[in-house]
Amino acid sequence: MSAATTPIPTIVLGGTGYVAGELLRLIAGHPQLELAGILSDSQPGEPVATAFPHLAPAYELTRFASQAEVEALIARHPVSAVFSAAPHGASAALIDKLLTVAEAAGTTPRVVDISADFRYATDAAYAAVYKHPHGAPARLPQFSCAVPEHLAVAPTPHIAHPGCFATAILLACVPLLKLGLVAPQLYVTGVTGSTGSGRKPTEGTHHPLRHSDLYAYNALAHRHTPEVAACALAASGLAAEFNFVPHSGPFARGIHATVQAQLTAPREAAELVKAFQDFYAHSPFVHVGAQAPRIKDVAGSNYARLSVATNGRSVAVMSVIDNLNKGAAGGAVQWMNRLQGLPETLGLTAPAAGWT
């Protein structure tokens, strides 16, 4: 087999959460990524299909692996793909251990971390947001954080994928800032589905409490706000102030974000739509149109839909994504494709489910 057709051994860390389940679903349909192991500290040896019954057709005989088994896989395979869906605060130490094993064995894994652990450039910046020390500060220079559409070439061997809210917001705000269309003070409203809070039931995700309701939380104090500001600065070169009010929506999958700002000069809606379409002309997963986007048009897919409205003085950009896919697992696979020298769209072009 040539390098282009040889399956790439793939490892998933933090194996029982919603994002891990979405990763497994995407890997099952990916023509180049082949699951070699999925780590679960809490359920080693248990069938994957017990945690994810909907994945039983793809992983009927697959069982969760222990950390020792995953380390052996890293040491054995010359090249591998590693996705970390481990919790914030735990992911860094897991990744550090695996990379240390790989360095000793002379193997070359590529890592995409979906947790928050490598989204900041310094341990001080991370600690300021998460209120505990970073788990592997020496590894921070080995990671870059950006959505794939905003970084043409990865300057580091590994990638930190931005959070789901951050992904939706960055897709909307970076063109505004980079093209000099707005003053650098932005106001953001975002509504997320219940899967964004993770698998463990809480008051915010318990269905009887969330169903048929809508409410704000952590207004102007959400932990993704400094992450968005840092990524927007890196992608656009312009420091901006973000005022973000997140909301919990009565649905499971998806994010709808609205970014508003003052225009630097009067502009027509058609001109702004064209500017966004040109900006994302080479981004196959980002669609820009005049019609307001809907979550059902992207849920279950790696696609994002944006629209732009203006009254001539201010602009509103609406952005919708699937939080588990484009905002997490799908965006991570998109990055891994690039890190492995594969087509960016490989295994990710399935359209949205529509009637979720």
Steps between C-alpha positions, in 0.01 A plus 500: 500500500610855431513760774189656348290186550649350817254541789624726778472345849275731699467537876226680692555617857215561742279244341149514652385860445287645222798640308680165515187331368484747211869438428438126487210552260716710266796262521270208411420669168846641430691330215847558652458511879470158665420471870787331683391575855267710712606585853259499790641511851157429642399211274811313373403167345133593468333486155488831317147413387384505863584869527393578141228258385449697178860414402459124548492425124849651465654392832318184603816329629703806601579553868635797690876488559707577807769767504773233487342352186479841334863575586599169338312599185679836486837330538421233239367708212754719314223747411168548674212742551398591855181684593450609858144541620615473861368758749660841540777474757562131431576506129839672521656242731367211288637652182833580664540139610421362155736742327774407747445132416509582128824696535665209679377256233586723205142508371305797363145551621307810400264632767183707479380599846131586528521599866601850609843394624708623206290793378714764672859588416618520861430312821421832670227579247353153547511521879333842496193347337489150650634582848746212520854442368549366151563126483791513253628857449812385315277363222319828431740611222421176314134601453321767297136595553275605211208384292636342179354778283718762671841333490618390157798299625543358850825644642518234771484119499180494706177700510260621768150527359305804625185442701160465333377849589839638397483326162161651414604846618840499330353403164276806526738758646842437342402627152349812657823575684754389241332693219470813716123507465416575864618679810673252733217481752267209438181381667420130481193295585524124475248219555627145551344157516512283809774268371742790540489447876623141480354162572459521879149633578489837672228752576589676176471190282227295671225480238194588711673821610642597162211397273292793364722750679771752413726678745833681523787386718845638585406825328813704415708247698511183288834319497508491119516880475877542556557201272301668224692824549836323483410298189346803328816701562718222359280457193429866422791691651254730676432504874128524569267517797237226516181531702347152501167382640446123459159332521381143554257388231233228512669275243781243513737588215607829352608858568357824367726802552429863407790746488422873485733797452517855364616529140806715429320641193146472360457179300218316323401147597597361160850645536545337841367164383742513206790584736420194711456276196838610367661451842377141520523422128754224568334367814286204389312469828391865531196617303405869495162619373241774531244284678519462878656162581324228699648243734308216332694575181830408665415266790696177475745641244835678482350793312450857620247744356529877532292798395555874528252782565555876528314827539794684345651598834530171689530139392365173635654168398305184574699176526371145555697182557454159655674525837606133511616487138637824353545637852690196627543155339452602136727801527758277668484245217529787251821604676630143519448459126727797446760389754517161327527647149152383401230698317338732751150377419573127526230317694311821580280584202179332618221760501297595803233261627232765454215379721680453829 
